[in-house]
């Protein structure tokens, strides 16, 4: 019910929001009163549900999905732990009995954009129009968790600002979204629920922050494992490598967002970028991921600065940002499965090797699989069976596989992936395409 949804208010709401009438598609988050913080929200505990509504999901906004879904507005915090609100979309398998025990999967979509039309809470709704955004395509992966009977939470982990590439705060928002899901009565979960974490690419980066921040921010959550696919590792190095390439729009998206979070970076950009460079950063904030990559292919920020880009990258303000957004500075306590293509055309293998090395040196249990044959996009699908089986084992309490690094020709034929895994993922994709109920058969 994405259009005329019943809205349930929490104790701090201060009244019932008006329901949209006659809308043909859901309202964008920036215009939707559901996302407006209620008065006094900052006094609530992190993860407290402030507002909820039932919604209807659809693949690409068109093919309705048979799954129970709600949106939760809850109290969280930003990069500096100042109170803010965030939204997560929570799912139960079709026809699920909330009294049955089940695990919770925190799946982080690859939002990889600033525009709110790319947020999962909007892009996954029936009637949503978000061409070029990535979360709708990930419904084909998320459905596999529902087919196994799991509950799922899909946080808008970039926050209302859509700050792609920001450190720490994606972890805060996801962890508070987990707290909100565990306390939301229709899901039937509780504090003892086992929680798994999963994401790929930009979602893998956000999931890394979840795993890193959990020990200090939400130690009470029973996170039994985090599956990290192509998790970026070092966003600063990724920016340097991708600038001027076919994928130059991705680092431009990161810079466009982070300039609002880091005053020093914003000042450097204002001082040294010309008017056209600033206009391009402003424009990219309105674009979906695919649109930004297509529009800014081979764009070189060196063409829009009054001094060489190398000199800008060497300034203390930029180096501070690069150091802050690098993953691996905090050590997860949950076991990790990391997968990455050796020949990834977007995220260099060395950057993920470095992230894993920092985790291992800090004492984390990491099973790291490097895939020789896949590239960035294909590995997301090919690795899904291994991720699902590994998470299933963590929920079941199965003994962990050995910690260590393995380089394979394809993860699809590795010990982590069952032979029928890709067929099962394919069958689930067919169920999504044909609007079949999503839940255990």
Secondary structure as the mmCIF struct_conf table of DSSP 4:
data_model
#
loop_
_struct_conf.conf_type_id
_struct_conf.id
_struct_conf.beg_label_comp_id
_struct_conf.beg_label_asym_id
_struct_conf.beg_label_seq_id
_struct_conf.end_label_comp_id
_struct_conf.end_label_asym_id
_struct_conf.end_label_seq_id
BEND BEND1 UNK A 3 UNK A 4
STRN STRN1 UNK A 7 UNK A 9
TURN_TY1_P TURN_TY1_P1 UNK A 11 UNK A 12
BEND BEND2 UNK A 13 UNK A 13
BEND BEND3 UNK A 15 UNK A 15
HELX_LH_PP_P HELX_LH_PP_P1 UNK A 16 UNK A 20
BEND BEND4 UNK A 22 UNK A 22
BEND BEND5 UNK A 24 UNK A 25
HELX_LH_PP_P HELX_LH_PP_P2 UNK A 26 UNK A 28
HELX_RH_3T_P HELX_RH_3T_P1 UNK A 29 UNK A 31
HELX_RH_3T_P HELX_RH_3T_P2 UNK A 33 UNK A 35
BEND BEND6 UNK A 36 UNK A 36
HELX_LH_PP_P HELX_LH_PP_P3 UNK A 37 UNK A 38
TURN_TY1_P TURN_TY1_P2 UNK A 39 UNK A 40
HELX_RH_3T_P HELX_RH_3T_P3 UNK A 41 UNK A 43
BEND BEND7 UNK A 44 UNK A 44
HELX_LH_PP_P HELX_LH_PP_P4 UNK A 45 UNK A 45
TURN_TY1_P TURN_TY1_P3 UNK A 46 UNK A 47
STRN STRN2 UNK A 49 UNK A 54
STRN STRN3 UNK A 57 UNK A 57
STRN STRN4 UNK A 58 UNK A 59
TURN_TY1_P TURN_TY1_P4 UNK A 60 UNK A 62
STRN STRN5 UNK A 63 UNK A 64
STRN STRN6 UNK A 66 UNK A 66
BEND BEND8 UNK A 67 UNK A 67
STRN STRN7 UNK A 68 UNK A 77
TURN_TY1_P TURN_TY1_P5 UNK A 79 UNK A 80
STRN STRN8 UNK A 83 UNK A 92
TURN_TY1_P TURN_TY1_P6 UNK A 94 UNK A 95
TURN_TY1_P TURN_TY1_P7 UNK A 98 UNK A 99
BEND BEND9 UNK A 100 UNK A 100
STRN STRN9 UNK A 104 UNK A 108
BEND BEND10 UNK A 113 UNK A 115
HELX_RH_3T_P HELX_RH_3T_P4 UNK A 116 UNK A 118
BEND BEND11 UNK A 119 UNK A 119
HELX_RH_AL_P HELX_RH_AL_P1 UNK A 120 UNK A 123
TURN_TY1_P TURN_TY1_P8 UNK A 124 UNK A 124
STRN STRN10 UNK A 125 UNK A 125
TURN_TY1_P TURN_TY1_P9 UNK A 126 UNK A 127
TURN_TY1_P TURN_TY1_P10 UNK A 131 UNK A 132
BEND BEND12 UNK A 134 UNK A 134
HELX_RH_AL_P HELX_RH_AL_P2 UNK A 135 UNK A 147
TURN_TY1_P TURN_TY1_P11 UNK A 148 UNK A 149
STRN STRN11 UNK A 151 UNK A 155
TURN_TY1_P TURN_TY1_P12 UNK A 157 UNK A 162
TURN_TY1_P TURN_TY1_P13 UNK A 164 UNK A 165
BEND BEND13 UNK A 167 UNK A 168
HELX_RH_AL_P HELX_RH_AL_P3 UNK A 169 UNK A 183
HELX_RH_3T_P HELX_RH_3T_P5 UNK A 185 UNK A 187
TURN_TY1_P TURN_TY1_P14 UNK A 188 UNK A 188
TURN_TY1_P TURN_TY1_P15 UNK A 191 UNK A 192
STRN STRN12 UNK A 195 UNK A 200
TURN_TY1_P TURN_TY1_P16 UNK A 201 UNK A 201
HELX_RH_AL_P HELX_RH_AL_P4 UNK A 202 UNK A 217
TURN_TY1_P TURN_TY1_P17 UNK A 219 UNK A 220
BEND BEND14 UNK A 221 UNK A 221
STRN STRN13 UNK A 223 UNK A 229
BEND BEND15 UNK A 230 UNK A 230
BEND BEND16 UNK A 233 UNK A 233
HELX_RH_AL_P HELX_RH_AL_P5 UNK A 235 UNK A 242
TURN_TY1_P TURN_TY1_P18 UNK A 243 UNK A 244
BEND BEND17 UNK A 245 UNK A 245
TURN_TY1_P TURN_TY1_P19 UNK A 246 UNK A 247
HELX_RH_AL_P HELX_RH_AL_P6 UNK A 248 UNK A 261
HELX_RH_AL_P HELX_RH_AL_P7 UNK A 263 UNK A 272
STRN STRN14 UNK A 273 UNK A 273
HELX_RH_AL_P HELX_RH_AL_P8 UNK A 275 UNK A 284
TURN_TY1_P TURN_TY1_P20 UNK A 285 UNK A 286
BEND BEND18 UNK A 287 UNK A 287
HELX_RH_AL_P HELX_RH_AL_P9 UNK A 289 UNK A 295
TURN_TY1_P TURN_TY1_P21 UNK A 296 UNK A 298
HELX_RH_3T_P HELX_RH_3T_P6 UNK A 301 UNK A 304
STRN STRN15 UNK A 305 UNK A 305
BEND BEND19 UNK A 306 UNK A 307
HELX_RH_AL_P HELX_RH_AL_P10 UNK A 309 UNK A 313
TURN_TY1_P TURN_TY1_P22 UNK A 314 UNK A 314
BEND BEND20 UNK A 315 UNK A 315
HELX_RH_AL_P HELX_RH_AL_P11 UNK A 316 UNK A 325
BEND BEND21 UNK A 327 UNK A 327
BEND BEND22 UNK A 329 UNK A 330
BEND BEND23 UNK A 333 UNK A 334
STRN STRN16 UNK A 336 UNK A 341
TURN_TY1_P TURN_TY1_P23 UNK A 342 UNK A 343
BEND BEND24 UNK A 345 UNK A 347
HELX_RH_AL_P HELX_RH_AL_P12 UNK A 349 UNK A 361
TURN_TY1_P TURN_TY1_P24 UNK A 362 UNK A 363
STRN STRN17 UNK A 366 UNK A 371
BEND BEND25 UNK A 372 UNK A 373
HELX_RH_AL_P HELX_RH_AL_P13 UNK A 376 UNK A 382
TURN_TY1_P TURN_TY1_P25 UNK A 383 UNK A 383
HELX_RH_AL_P HELX_RH_AL_P14 UNK A 384 UNK A 396
TURN_TY1_P TURN_TY1_P26 UNK A 397 UNK A 397
HELX_LH_PP_P HELX_LH_PP_P5 UNK A 398 UNK A 403
STRN STRN18 UNK A 404 UNK A 408
BEND BEND26 UNK A 409 UNK A 409
HELX_RH_3T_P HELX_RH_3T_P7 UNK A 411 UNK A 413
BEND BEND27 UNK A 414 UNK A 414
TURN_TY1_P TURN_TY1_P27 UNK A 415 UNK A 416
BEND BEND28 UNK A 417 UNK A 417
TURN_TY1_P TURN_TY1_P28 UNK A 419 UNK A 420
HELX_RH_AL_P HELX_RH_AL_P15 UNK A 421 UNK A 433
TURN_TY1_P TURN_TY1_P29 UNK A 434 UNK A 435
STRN STRN19 UNK A 437 UNK A 437
BEND BEND29 UNK A 439 UNK A 439
#
